[in-house]
Amino acid sequence: MSVAKPLPHDSARQHVTGAARYIDDMPTPANCLHLAFGLSDTAHGEITAMDLDAVRAAPGVVAVLTAADLPFANDVAPAAHDEPLLADGTVHYVGQPIFAVAATSHLAARKAARLGRVEIAARPALLSVEDALAADSRFEDGPRIYAKGDSGAALSRAAHRLTGRIEMGGQEHFYLEGQAALAIPGEGGDMVVQSSSQHPTEIQHKVAEALGLPMAAVRCEVRRMGGGFGGKESQGNALAVAAAVVAAVTGRPCKMRYDRDDDMIITGKRHDFRIDYDVGFDDDGAIDGLDFTQYARCGWAQDLSLPVADRAMLHADNAYHLRDVTITSHRLKTNTQSATAFRGFGGPQGMLGIERVMDHIAHHLGIDALRVRRANYYADVPVEGAGPGGQPPGPPGGISGKMKPGDSALAGEMPIRGDGDAASRGADVEMTAPVAGRAAPGDQTTPYHMPVTDFILGRMTERLVDEADYHARRAAVAEWNAANDVRKKGIAFTPVKFGISFTLTHLNQAGALVHVYQDGSVHLNHGGTEMGQGLYQKVAQVAADRFGIALYQVKITATDTGKVPNTSATAASSGADLNGMAVKVACDTIRDRIAGFLAELHQCSAASVVFEDGFVQVGAERLPFAKAVQLAYQGRVSLSATGFYKTPDIEWDRIRGRGRPFYYFAHGAAVAEVVIDTRTGENRILRVDILHDAGRSLNPAIDLGQIEGGFVQGAGWLTTEELVWDDHGRLRTHAPATYKIPAASDRPEIFNVALWDGANAAPTIYRSKAVGEPPFMLGIAPFLALSDAVAACGPHYPALDAPATAERVLAAVRRARG
């Protein structure tokens, strides 16, 4: 079998040798122009005059465009049509594009763009949550509210009650490859766009709109991105549209890329949040009632802020059964960069809110926060026919990998990995009795009234706590802290329950195109995009498995709107779920056609034809796959097929806050240990142990890499990555010199990562689970471990905010000491 094997990334060799092509590596067409934007230096105001004569006269400049020069729509917004490509009279943030310059080189365009003289009559700017609230500046008429039960009554009768607040900053995507696009005009007004984008169809749509063309006249192609993390879901629209418009006007190819400073100043970030809470609970820490108020700073345009804020509400419960809860969300409009999609898409912010509540409760009661978390867990749901650990068993010793016509990708097709290493154990390990949680399996729903039917964190917690030696280490941390005044240690356990699906239901669909050629080679195309996460490799493994051939026989080709139309963004962790299933459908269609033809030729049943190990077994004859394909071609059998998949059983009413927005939940858990210097606030992550639920992994090596990377990125968000704006709305942390992403030295000294080996309860592709976003939230563990270390400094709750920079840790130490 090709699936479940820890195969290297399909572009690994190209990555390490520098041969992998990104947009800026592609051979530049003859007469290509290069673009740059002239940017606003004012956070809010009206353009009163513009003198661009010096720009037009600058060396190498061929064209200069303002909003008045655009031929059709002046909009690059993903949904709300509120984001002009070039400012149309009003500027809304420092860094907003006002005019575009096309020159004969990238450097010439950048230099010329700085020569523009734009006079702006400044108006008061709203820069903070407090500013926006005072001005009632928001993207919906009022706050969105989701509720279950009666939180007010539950709070009034609770034995204990706490109120608090946590503030968390935004985050720069810091993809290694910056935003870039190349537009090549064709005959008849057609346009081909190469874009570093997670959403080729959106690029196609916005370019067509800007050129006054039907979408069929525009083709977008994406071979790979050098990272995306959500920052290339909508932020690449401006570059692609600008390049295409200038290409159409001049008849010459046009290329645009942002330098790192421009990229950070122009593009949106993760939404920063403030969350206020009021919680009532009993002596064991079990929550009786909870009221959350979430404030999201969304920036100047709507972008994807509404679904981001929705998802923050949807993950306000994380792993905990809340019977009486109210969640209120304010989506605030400010004069800052338009906040946008970022790995987790609001989920991390909502999850951090409830994890702070658990931490605060534990401190108030003077008990281990792990005990509080367990007291509030949803109940584990046993899986029908489960083996030890409660997970569906695989067949003894795995399976042969035989694929017959009509086979489906369900549990039982995949072997349990048994190579003995820590990353492959799970379902075959005997557990201690799982914690019951707060409800019977049939009596638990989320705050948005979705039944939780696949919860497994009780069992996962038992295993991780045991393997990480949590209790002994917690005792050792207490002993260390008692003996040390200057340095303090902290340890924390945090769980993750993350919903998988787009909350906009119609996006949960995917298409694929598969060709089998006469020599037995396979051409594979689907709607997902590759940004380093290994999606192409996973889907190619599915294709190879369906035909029973070696992976090298499958050719992975660039995502192309001319091959697979109407693609959804590669986002919401759904890339492998959606596109893997679509490719399976296409491959099975072709495979079954070949099987039917050969069965008729050999006078046997099609169901008896087996594809395995590069051969096709037909009755007593064993044909090489290429020979079988050749025979089918000669028999005039179609060897090309499209595949389509839509996620079943989901429906969501975001206004009422009711429904089933997610197909299933992915789970994970982390234990982190840290040390702080109480004199300076400096800190280190000493050890991290992670157990993550990827279902029956399509590729364990790639999934482990995603888990490690996601954790480090999540830890960076909450510890070192600080975005700072000054009083004039200027982003001051706009370069690697001033914005600190985690470096190799920030990696935990001890870093243990293992996969929970159990099939997805939902019938996904080979019963795997999404692994793109869920591990990001594991980064909450070191943040709360820092809070634990600070709490050892004095009797007061430290109320640590994020990111927990050295300055914030030092301030929290002083609060703890009172």
Solvent accessible surface area in square Angstrom, and as a share of the most:
residue,aa,sasa,rsa
1,M,51,0.23
2,S,12,0.08
3,V,2,0.01
4,A,10,0.07
5,K,94,0.40
6,P,87,0.55
7,L,47,0.24
8,P,97,0.61
9,H,33,0.15
10,D,38,0.20
11,S,0,0.00
12,A,33,0.26
13,R,189,0.69
14,Q,65,0.29
15,H,72,0.32
16,V,126,0.72
17,T,93,0.54
18,G,66,0.63
19,A,66,0.51
20,A,7,0.05
21,R,133,0.49
22,Y,48,0.18
23,I,3,0.02
24,D,65,0.34
25,D,81,0.42
26,M,31,0.14
27,P,92,0.58
28,T,68,0.40
29,P,38,0.24
30,A,84,0.65
31,N,105,0.54
32,C,12,0.07
33,L,0,0.00
34,H,31,0.14
35,L,1,0.01
36,A,11,0.08
37,F,16,0.07
38,G,3,0.02
39,L,56,0.28
40,S,4,0.03
41,D,110,0.57
42,T,27,0.16
43,A,5,0.04
44,H,29,0.13
45,G,0,0.00
46,E,59,0.26
47,I,33,0.17
48,T,88,0.51
49,A,43,0.33
50,M,71,0.31
51,D,75,0.39
52,L,7,0.03
53,D,96,0.50
54,A,51,0.39
55,V,0,0.00
56,R,121,0.44
57,A,85,0.66
58,A,11,0.08
59,P,120,0.75
60,G,32,0.31
61,V,26,0.15
62,V,67,0.39
63,A,19,0.15
64,V,16,0.09
65,L,11,0.06
66,T,22,0.13
67,A,24,0.19
68,A,99,0.77
69,D,71,0.37
70,L,22,0.11
71,P,64,0.40
72,F,120,0.50
73,A,36,0.28
74,N,37,0.19
75,D,12,0.06
76,V,7,0.04
77,A,2,0.02
78,P,29,0.18
79,A,64,0.50
80,A,41,0.32
81,H,113,0.50
82,D,50,0.26
83,E,26,0.11
84,P,22,0.14
85,L,5,0.02
86,L,1,0.00
87,A,5,0.04
88,D,96,0.50
89,G,29,0.27
90,T,29,0.17
91,V,0,0.00
92,H,43,0.19
93,Y,9,0.03
94,V,18,0.10
95,G,1,0.01
96,Q,1,0.00
97,P,10,0.06
98,I,2,0.01
99,F,5,0.02
100,A,4,0.03
101,V,1,0.00
102,A,1,0.01
103,A,0,0.00
104,T,74,0.43
105,S,45,0.29
106,H,31,0.14
107,L,107,0.53
108,A,21,0.17
109,A,0,0.00
110,R,41,0.15
111,K,126,0.53
112,A,1,0.00
113,A,10,0.08
114,R,169,0.62
115,L,72,0.36
116,G,15,0.15
117,R,151,0.55
118,V,39,0.23
119,E,108,0.49
120,I,34,0.17
121,A,49,0.38
122,A,79,0.61
123,R,116,0.42
124,P,119,0.75
125,A,34,0.26
126,L,45,0.22
127,L,29,0.15
128,S,37,0.24
129,V,13,0.07
130,E,89,0.40
131,D,54,0.28
132,A,0,0.00
133,L,56,0.28
134,A,96,0.75
135,A,57,0.45
136,D,90,0.47
137,S,20,0.13
138,R,46,0.17
139,F,36,0.15
140,E,30,0.13
141,D,151,0.78
142,G,26,0.25
143,P,55,0.35
144,R,40,0.15
145,I,91,0.46
146,Y,2,0.01
147,A,52,0.40
148,K,27,0.12
149,G,61,0.59
150,D,81,0.42
151,S,9,0.06
152,G,46,0.44
153,A,41,0.32
154,A,0,0.00
155,L,9,0.05
156,S,86,0.56
157,R,167,0.61
158,A,21,0.16
159,A,75,0.58
160,H,48,0.21
161,R,124,0.45
162,L,25,0.13
163,T,92,0.54
164,G,23,0.22
165,R,113,0.41
166,I,0,0.00
167,E,74,0.33
168,M,4,0.02
169,G,19,0.19
170,G,3,0.03
171,Q,1,0.00
172,E,2,0.01
173,H,4,0.02
174,F,27,0.11
175,Y,0,0.00
176,L,152,0.76
177,E,25,0.11
178,G,20,0.19
179,Q,0,0.00
180,A,8,0.06
181,A,1,0.00
182,L,6,0.03
183,A,0,0.00
184,I,60,0.30
185,P,35,0.22
186,G,39,0.37
187,E,160,0.72
188,G,83,0.80
189,G,43,0.41
190,D,66,0.34
191,M,3,0.01
192,V,36,0.21
193,V,0,0.00
194,Q,26,0.11
195,S,1,0.01
196,S,1,0.01
197,S,2,0.01
198,Q,4,0.02
199,H,24,0.11
200,P,0,0.00
201,T,18,0.10
202,E,20,0.09
203,I,1,0.00
204,Q,16,0.07
205,H,73,0.32
206,K,4,0.02
207,V,0,0.00
208,A,3,0.02
209,E,48,0.22
210,A,2,0.02
211,L,16,0.08
212,G,43,0.42
213,L,49,0.24
214,P,91,0.57
215,M,66,0.30
216,A,102,0.79
217,A,16,0.13
218,V,4,0.02
219,R,88,0.32
220,C,0,0.00
221,E,40,0.18
222,V,0,0.00
223,R,51,0.18
224,R,17,0.06
225,M,3,0.02
226,G,15,0.14
227,G,9,0.09
228,G,0,0.00
229,F,63,0.26
230,G,8,0.07
231,G,0,0.00
232,K,0,0.00
233,E,19,0.08
234,S,6,0.04
235,Q,21,0.09
236,G,5,0.05
237,N,2,0.01
238,A,14,0.11
239,L,0,0.00
240,A,0,0.00
241,V,1,0.01
242,A,2,0.01
243,A,0,0.00
244,A,0,0.00
245,V,3,0.02
246,V,2,0.01
247,A,0,0.00
248,A,53,0.41
249,V,88,0.50
250,T,41,0.24
251,G,53,0.51
252,R,68,0.25
253,P,17,0.11
254,C,0,0.00
255,K,12,0.05
256,M,2,0.01
257,R,80,0.29
258,Y,16,0.06
259,D,38,0.20
260,R,59,0.22
261,D,54,0.28
262,D,29,0.15
263,D,0,0.00
264,M,0,0.00
265,I,37,0.19
266,I,17,0.08
267,T,3,0.02
268,G,1,0.01
269,K,6,0.03
270,R,4,0.02
271,H,2,0.01
272,D,25,0.13
273,F,5,0.02
274,R,22,0.08
275,I,1,0.00
276,D,29,0.15
277,Y,7,0.03
278,D,28,0.15
279,V,0,0.00
280,G,0,0.00
281,F,0,0.00
282,D,48,0.25
283,D,99,0.51
284,D,72,0.38
285,G,0,0.00
286,A,12,0.09
287,I,4,0.02
288,D,45,0.23
289,G,0,0.00
290,L,0,0.00
291,D,46,0.24
292,F,1,0.01
293,T,26,0.15
294,Q,2,0.01
295,Y,25,0.09
296,A,0,0.00
297,R,26,0.10
298,C,0,0.00
299,G,1,0.01
300,W,18,0.06
301,A,0,0.00
302,Q,35,0.16
303,D,3,0.02
304,L,26,0.13
305,S,0,0.00
306,L,25,0.13
307,P,41,0.26
308,V,3,0.01
309,A,1,0.01
310,D,3,0.02
311,R,4,0.01
312,A,0,0.00
313,M,1,0.00
314,L,1,0.01
315,H,2,0.01
316,A,0,0.00
317,D,1,0.00
318,N,0,0.00
319,A,0,0.00
320,Y,0,0.00
321,H,7,0.03
322,L,1,0.00
323,R,97,0.35
324,D,24,0.13
325,V,0,0.00
326,T,27,0.15
327,I,1,0.00
328,T,19,0.11
329,S,1,0.01
330,H,23,0.10
331,R,3,0.01
332,L,0,0.00
333,K,76,0.32
334,T,2,0.01
335,N,12,0.06
336,T,4,0.02
337,Q,8,0.03
338,S,6,0.04
339,A,7,0.05
340,T,1,0.01
341,A,1,0.01
342,F,4,0.02
343,R,24,0.09
344,G,0,0.00
345,F,34,0.14
346,G,1,0.01
347,G,0,0.00
348,P,0,0.00
349,Q,1,0.00
350,G,0,0.00
351,M,0,0.00
352,L,0,0.00
353,G,0,0.00
354,I,0,0.00
355,E,0,0.00
356,R,2,0.01
357,V,0,0.00
358,M,0,0.00
359,D,17,0.09
360,H,22,0.10
361,I,0,0.00
362,A,5,0.04
363,H,59,0.26
364,H,89,0.40
365,L,40,0.20
366,G,68,0.65
367,I,40,0.20
368,D,33,0.17
369,A,17,0.13
370,L,2,0.01
371,R,119,0.43
372,V,0,0.00
373,R,3,0.01
374,R,44,0.16
375,A,30,0.23
376,N,0,0.00
377,Y,1,0.00
378,Y,1,0.00
379,A,4,0.03
380,D,15,0.08
381,V,21,0.12
382,P,95,0.60
383,V,31,0.18
384,E,170,0.76
385,G,58,0.56
386,A,39,0.30
387,G,23,0.22
388,P,72,0.45
389,G,11,0.11
390,G,15,0.15
391,Q,4,0.02
392,P,15,0.09
393,P,74,0.46
394,G,16,0.15
395,P,41,0.26
396,P,134,0.84
397,G,93,0.90
398,G,15,0.14
399,I,64,0.32
400,S,78,0.50
401,G,8,0.08
402,K,104,0.44
403,M,3,0.01
404,K,86,0.36
405,P,25,0.16
406,G,64,0.61
407,D,37,0.19
408,S,48,0.31
409,A,2,0.02
410,L,78,0.39
411,A,43,0.33
412,G,30,0.29
413,E,28,0.13
414,M,1,0.01
415,P,31,0.19
416,I,43,0.22
417,R,31,0.11
418,G,70,0.68
419,D,110,0.57
420,G,55,0.53
421,D,67,0.35
422,A,49,0.38
423,A,16,0.12
424,S,4,0.03
425,R,78,0.29
426,G,0,0.00
427,A,5,0.04
428,D,85,0.44
429,V,42,0.24
430,E,142,0.64
431,M,35,0.16
432,T,93,0.54
433,A,87,0.68
434,P,67,0.42
435,V,42,0.24
436,A,78,0.61
437,G,23,0.22
438,R,38,0.14
439,A,15,0.12
440,A,61,0.47
441,P,56,0.35
442,G,84,0.80
443,D,98,0.51
444,Q,5,0.02
445,T,42,0.24
446,T,0,0.00
447,P,1,0.01
448,Y,1,0.00
449,H,51,0.23
450,M,7,0.03
451,P,76,0.48
452,V,1,0.00
453,T,87,0.51
454,D,15,0.08
455,F,0,0.00
456,I,9,0.05
457,L,0,0.00
458,G,0,0.00
459,R,13,0.05
460,M,0,0.00
461,T,1,0.00
462,E,29,0.13
463,R,7,0.02
464,L,7,0.03
465,V,10,0.06
466,D,109,0.57
467,E,74,0.33
468,A,0,0.00
469,D,77,0.40
470,Y,3,0.01
471,H,104,0.47
472,A,56,0.44
473,R,25,0.09
474,R,64,0.23
475,A,65,0.50
476,A,57,0.44
477,V,8,0.05
478,A,62,0.48
479,E,130,0.58
480,W,67,0.23
481,N,20,0.10
482,A,93,0.72
483,A,84,0.65
484,N,41,0.21
485,D,117,0.61
486,V,60,0.34
487,R,120,0.44
488,K,18,0.08
489,K,39,0.17
490,G,0,0.00
491,I,2,0.01
492,A,9,0.07
493,F,2,0.01
494,T,1,0.00
495,P,1,0.01
496,V,0,0.00
497,K,2,0.01
498,F,0,0.00
499,G,0,0.00
500,I,3,0.02
501,S,4,0.02
502,F,16,0.07
503,T,20,0.12
504,L,100,0.50
505,T,56,0.32
506,H,114,0.51
507,L,43,0.22
508,N,5,0.03
509,Q,60,0.26
510,A,9,0.07
511,G,16,0.15
512,A,3,0.02
513,L,26,0.13
514,V,0,0.00
515,H,48,0.22
516,V,7,0.04
517,Y,105,0.40
518,Q,96,0.43
519,D,99,0.51
520,G,0,0.00
521,S,39,0.25
522,V,1,0.00
523,H,30,0.13
524,L,1,0.00
525,N,1,0.00
526,H,6,0.03
527,G,5,0.04
528,G,1,0.01
529,T,0,0.00
530,E,2,0.01
531,M,29,0.13
532,G,39,0.38
533,Q,38,0.17
534,G,0,0.00
535,L,4,0.02
536,Y,2,0.01
537,Q,6,0.03
538,K,14,0.06
539,V,1,0.00
540,A,1,0.01
541,Q,0,0.00
542,V,0,0.00
543,A,0,0.00
544,A,0,0.00
545,D,5,0.02
546,R,0,0.00
547,F,0,0.00
548,G,11,0.10
549,I,9,0.04
550,A,42,0.33
551,L,44,0.22
552,Y,187,0.71
553,Q,37,0.17
554,V,13,0.07
555,K,130,0.55
556,I,26,0.13
557,T,23,0.13
558,A,19,0.15
559,T,2,0.01
560,D,8,0.04
561,T,7,0.04
562,G,56,0.54
563,K,73,0.31
564,V,5,0.03
565,P,86,0.54
566,N,106,0.54
567,T,9,0.05
568,S,14,0.09
569,A,7,0.05
570,T,11,0.06
571,A,20,0.15
572,A,12,0.09
573,S,19,0.12
574,S,4,0.02
575,G,10,0.10
576,A,19,0.15
577,D,14,0.07
578,L,7,0.04
579,N,9,0.04
580,G,1,0.01
581,M,22,0.10
582,A,0,0.00
583,V,0,0.00
584,K,22,0.09
585,V,59,0.34
586,A,0,0.00
587,C,0,0.00
588,D,16,0.08
589,T,49,0.28
590,I,0,0.00
591,R,0,0.00
592,D,53,0.27
593,R,85,0.31
594,I,0,0.00
595,A,0,0.00
596,G,31,0.29
597,F,45,0.19
598,L,0,0.00
599,A,4,0.03
600,E,141,0.63
601,L,99,0.49
602,H,61,0.27
603,Q,170,0.76
604,C,43,0.26
605,S,67,0.43
606,A,40,0.31
607,A,66,0.51
608,S,52,0.34
609,V,0,0.00
610,V,18,0.10
611,F,0,0.00
612,E,26,0.12
613,D,106,0.55
614,G,21,0.20
615,F,71,0.30
616,V,0,0.00
617,Q,50,0.22
618,V,1,0.00
619,G,47,0.45
620,A,110,0.85
621,E,77,0.34
622,R,111,0.41
623,L,11,0.06
624,P,65,0.41
625,F,3,0.01
626,A,38,0.30
627,K,86,0.37
628,A,0,0.00
629,V,0,0.00
630,Q,71,0.31
631,L,39,0.19
632,A,0,0.00
633,Y,107,0.41
634,Q,118,0.52
635,G,33,0.31
636,R,227,0.83
637,V,29,0.17
638,S,62,0.40
639,L,19,0.10
640,S,43,0.28
641,A,8,0.06
642,T,100,0.58
643,G,5,0.05
644,F,108,0.45
645,Y,35,0.13
646,K,139,0.59
647,T,20,0.12
648,P,53,0.34
649,D,100,0.52
650,I,21,0.11
651,E,105,0.47
652,W,36,0.13
653,D,48,0.25
654,R,65,0.24
655,I,99,0.50
656,R,153,0.56
657,G,2,0.02
658,R,102,0.37
659,G,14,0.13
660,R,72,0.26
661,P,3,0.02
662,F,0,0.00
663,Y,13,0.05
664,Y,6,0.02
665,F,2,0.01
666,A,0,0.00
667,H,0,0.00
668,G,0,0.00
669,A,0,0.00
670,A,0,0.00
671,V,0,0.00
672,A,0,0.00
673,E,21,0.10
674,V,0,0.00
675,V,18,0.10
676,I,1,0.01
677,D,24,0.12
678,T,6,0.03
679,R,162,0.59
680,T,60,0.35
681,G,0,0.00
682,E,105,0.47
683,N,33,0.17
684,R,139,0.51
685,I,28,0.14
686,L,37,0.18
687,R,52,0.19
688,V,0,0.00
689,D,7,0.04
690,I,4,0.02
691,L,3,0.01
692,H,0,0.00
693,D,1,0.01
694,A,0,0.00
695,G,1,0.01
696,R,2,0.01
697,S,1,0.00
698,L,4,0.02
699,N,0,0.00
700,P,10,0.06
701,A,45,0.35
702,I,19,0.09
703,D,1,0.01
704,L,36,0.18
705,G,39,0.37
706,Q,33,0.15
707,I,0,0.00
708,E,72,0.32
709,G,36,0.35
710,G,0,0.00
711,F,1,0.01
712,V,44,0.25
713,Q,25,0.11
714,G,0,0.00
715,A,6,0.05
716,G,1,0.01
717,W,2,0.01
718,L,0,0.00
719,T,12,0.07
720,T,36,0.21
721,E,4,0.02
722,E,54,0.24
723,L,22,0.11
724,V,62,0.35
725,W,49,0.17
726,D,33,0.17
727,D,132,0.69
728,H,122,0.54
729,G,2,0.02
730,R,91,0.33
731,L,8,0.04
732,R,120,0.44
733,T,13,0.07
734,H,51,0.23
735,A,18,0.14
736,P,85,0.53
737,A,99,0.77
738,T,77,0.45
739,Y,3,0.01
740,K,101,0.43
741,I,62,0.31
742,P,30,0.19
743,A,56,0.44
744,A,97,0.75
745,S,87,0.56
746,D,38,0.19
747,R,129,0.47
748,P,2,0.01
749,E,135,0.60
750,I,87,0.44
751,F,30,0.12
752,N,69,0.35
753,V,23,0.13
754,A,9,0.07
755,L,1,0.00
756,W,1,0.00
757,D,0,0.00
758,G,1,0.01
759,A,5,0.04
760,N,1,0.00
761,A,47,0.37
762,A,11,0.09
763,P,58,0.36
764,T,4,0.03
765,I,0,0.00
766,Y,0,0.00
767,R,39,0.14
768,S,5,0.03
769,K,12,0.05
770,A,5,0.04
771,V,9,0.05
772,G,23,0.22
773,E,15,0.07
774,P,0,0.00
775,P,0,0.00
776,F,1,0.01
777,M,1,0.00
778,L,0,0.00
779,G,0,0.00
780,I,2,0.01
781,A,0,0.00
782,P,0,0.00
783,F,0,0.00
784,L,2,0.01
785,A,0,0.00
786,L,1,0.01
787,S,3,0.02
788,D,32,0.17
789,A,0,0.00
790,V,0,0.00
791,A,23,0.18
792,A,42,0.33
793,C,19,0.12
794,G,21,0.20
795,P,102,0.64
796,H,93,0.42
797,Y,37,0.14
798,P,0,0.00
799,A,36,0.28
800,L,0,0.00
801,D,36,0.19
802,A,3,0.03
803,P,4,0.02
804,A,1,0.01
805,T,16,0.09
806,A,32,0.25
807,E,127,0.57
808,R,82,0.30
809,V,0,0.00
810,L,36,0.18
811,A,38,0.29
812,A,0,0.00
813,V,1,0.00
814,R,155,0.57
815,R,106,0.39
816,A,0,0.00
817,R,123,0.45
818,G,83,0.80
